[in-house]
Amino acid sequence: MRRKRFTGSQETVPKELLDHARRSLETDKLKKATKCVVCGAETSPTSTESLCWVCRRLKISAWREIEQQLPAQE
């Protein structure tokens, strides 16, 4: 069984919509150009404190370790 060949007249998405999506992706990349304050890598989109995903994850795991150690000391 063979697939039909794609011709230019059978576009499923209009060209204007594709161009608009490409332009919006380019502006998103420009907005995310901030760097991590710890290591200088690209920041995570979910981070509000200018950390990359690695440094953010290390910070969260360090908080968890501190919380576990506090009850043992008391």
Secondary structure per residue as TSV (DSSP state, phi and psi in degrees):
chain	resnum	aa	ss	phi	psi
A	1	M	-	360.0	131.1
A	2	R	-	-113.0	149.7
A	3	R	-	-82.0	154.5
A	4	K	-	-72.9	147.5
A	5	R	-	-75.7	141.2
A	6	F	-	-84.2	126.7
A	7	T	-	-107.6	156.1
A	8	G	G	-61.4	-25.0
A	9	S	G	-80.6	-8.3
A	10	Q	G	-102.0	34.4
A	11	E	-	-64.3	135.2
A	12	T	S	-88.6	-27.8
A	13	V	S	-118.9	130.1
A	14	P	-	-60.0	146.3
A	15	K	H	-62.2	-35.9
A	16	E	H	-62.6	-39.5
A	17	L	H	-67.6	-40.2
A	18	L	H	-63.9	-41.9
A	19	D	H	-63.4	-41.7
A	20	H	H	-63.2	-41.2
A	21	A	H	-65.5	-40.9
A	22	R	H	-63.2	-42.4
A	23	R	H	-65.4	-38.3
A	24	S	H	-68.9	-33.6
A	25	L	H	-66.4	-38.2
A	26	E	H	-64.4	-39.9
A	27	T	H	-70.9	-32.0
A	28	D	H	-64.9	-39.3
A	29	K	H	-64.6	-37.3
A	30	L	H	-67.3	-35.4
A	31	K	H	-69.9	-32.7
A	32	K	T	-88.5	18.5
A	33	A	-	-79.3	7.4
A	34	T	-	-72.7	155.0
A	35	K	B	-110.9	153.1
A	36	C	-	-64.4	137.3
A	37	V	T	-73.6	-17.3
A	38	V	T	-93.2	-54.8
A	39	C	T	-113.3	-12.7
A	40	G	-	88.7	4.1
A	41	A	-	-77.3	173.5
A	42	E	B	-66.8	138.0
A	43	T	-	-73.5	155.6
A	44	S	-	-76.5	140.7
A	45	P	T	-66.6	-21.8
A	46	T	T	-91.2	-8.4
A	47	S	-	-83.7	130.9
A	48	T	S	-98.5	-6.8
A	49	E	S	-111.5	25.4
A	50	S	S	57.1	49.7
A	51	L	-	-118.9	146.6
A	52	C	-	-75.1	172.3
A	53	W	H	-67.0	-30.9
A	54	V	H	-69.9	-50.0
A	55	C	H	-64.9	-36.4
A	56	R	H	-63.5	-42.2
A	57	R	H	-66.3	-40.6
A	58	L	H	-63.4	-38.3
A	59	K	H	-64.8	-44.6
A	60	I	H	-63.6	-43.5
A	61	S	H	-68.8	-32.2
A	62	A	H	-66.5	-39.4
A	63	W	H	-61.6	-41.2
A	64	R	H	-64.4	-40.0
A	65	E	H	-64.0	-40.6
A	66	I	H	-64.7	-42.4
A	67	E	H	-63.3	-34.5
A	68	Q	H	-74.7	-30.7
A	69	Q	H	-80.4	-28.1
A	70	L	H	-61.3	-48.4
A	71	P	H	-64.2	-29.4
A	72	A	H	-70.4	-29.8
A	73	Q	H	-78.1	-28.1
A	74	E	-	-77.8	360.0
